[in-house]
Amino acid sequence: MTSTQSQDLPPDRTRAAADRRRWLALAIVMTAAFMDLVDVTIVNIAIPSIERDLSASFGAIQWITAGYALAFAAGLITGGRLGDIYGRRRLFLVGIAGFTAASALCGFAVNAEMLVASRLLQGAMAAMMVPQVLAIIHVTFPAHERGKVFGMFGAIVGLGAVSGPLLGALLTQWNLFGLEWRPIFLINLPVGIAGLILGRKFIVESRADRALRLDLVGVALVTLGLLMLLYPLTRGRELGWPLWGHLCMAGSLVVFGAFVAYERRKTRKDGSPLVELSLFRVKSFAAGIAVQLTFGVVMGIFFLVWTLYMQMGLGWSPLKAGLTGVPFSLAVSAAAGMSVQKLVPRFGRKVLQAGALTFAAGLLLYIWEAGRYGTGIEPWQMALPLVVMGAGMGLIVAPLTDAVLSDVPREHAGSASGLINTVGQMGTALGLGLVSVVFFGVIDDRRPTTPAQVGTAFVDAFRGSLWWVVAVAAVIFVVMFALPAKPRQERAAETVGEASTPSGTAEKDAEPVLVH
């Protein structure tokens, strides 16, 4: 079709074609987000197979899992800002191409050292790709549609978080073509290649309104601060919590302080800081970031101790443990869609607070059942607390993203989304660090020797850890009072309705900044 013919198309057909294009773009970026979410959790289930096949040491096994998280967290803010500067589609395509290549290197790794290095590369490429997902959504859909879109995103998050272990268990157990654990990485290849091809065709480029420059000093400071905080947390227990680890974590606060001071100076100097500190003056953003941090702590504690409890404490196979999580996954997906589309527009932040209370109620029920049935508990007995917990999490995860980004200026969408993901990863790392105290501390005190004693110790440690998660859920409930009480969708709809004029000003304001 020539450009003249395109111009002659009726307006309705032109709008319909544009609408199809943006929904296809949404499907592409959500698939990429799902691929990343699955990859975060899929590895844990295959660790025993990797250890046997590569004769990997315990330290190498730690880095196969922790290395990805460290590279991911350290690069997220930088990835978001690079998208603002050079174009979100461009960085998304670079990220997904690099992520796919790193997945191939992981799948064909000949030793543990190569696998660790490939996982570090994979995490760094995910840090380029993931911030663009939320940023592309933010600039592609007007405010009154974002609630529905983020509801879909929340459902994908819930599905990806729990389906990873199940998919990993299936791929490892099937031992496709005699490859054992390798298909957990190689499965990313066809998905990544398809995303790269379709993304080039359907995702429309967007970047910040004004020219920005990369803040290299800010990149160095934030990366150093995150590594000083996260490295001791991920390796502390294995190394016996050495003094230098505590000094590093304390020193990270000094580095973060220097980062904030430098970013203020950078803003005054040329207006191109790595993190827009002015974002924290937006009440919804600041409160949402606080909730994201505490919610990350919940994720870090619960999912790790839950996996250890089922596989090491109860002696379940990876497949049995993975199937046990299906009710949780379904509940998260269903509640996420319902919360944004039906509940939040009517009840606002009360829905998120109800989610925190529901999640805590599910935890209390799980604590009671784990104590009542001990090591004889069966998956069907876990279904009820998991459904209640999943429903609570679903009520939080989808509308929370919209609450954090709702009032963020379009030109800072990439930086803001990178900051959201970084804070979530920091919270998860803090939760993982707490596991060494709240879970392994109980087991170390018991020093079990017989299988029966091991099972009982793991059950008690699991129940004790869940009490900590209940406490964090209570903190989340309180912090949510700082979120906007009125739904963003209703405010946007009212604004559009009041500001609509023959010149179409309101519609213009709702459109993303596009670069063709």
Secondary structure, 3 states (H helix, E strand, C coil): CCHHHHHHCCHHHHHHHHHHHHHHHHHHHHHHHHHHHHHHHHHHHHHHHHHHHHCCCHHHHHHHHHHHHHHHHHHHHHHHHHHHHHCHHHHHHHHHHHHHHHHHHHHCCCCHHHHHHHHHHHHHHHHHHHHHHHHHHHHHCCHHHHHHHHHHHHHHHHHHHHHHHHHHHHHHHHCHHHCCCCHHHHCHHHHHHHHHHHHHHHCCCCCCCCCCCCCHHHHHHHHHHHHHHHHHHHHCCCCCCCHHHHHHHHHHHHHHHHHHHHHHHHHHHHCCCCCCHHHHHCHHHHHHHHHHHHHHHHHHHHHHHHHHHHHHHCCCCHHHHHHHCHHHHHHHHHHHHHHHHHHHHHHCHHHHHHHHHHHHHHHHHHHHHHHHHHHHCCHHHHHHHHHHHHHHHHHHHHHHHHHHHCCCCHHHHHHHHHHHHHHHHHHHHHHHHHHHHHCHHHHHHHCCCCHHHHHHHHHHHHHHHHHHHHHHHHHHHHHHHHCCCCCHHHHHHHHHHHHCCCCCHHHHHHCCCCCC
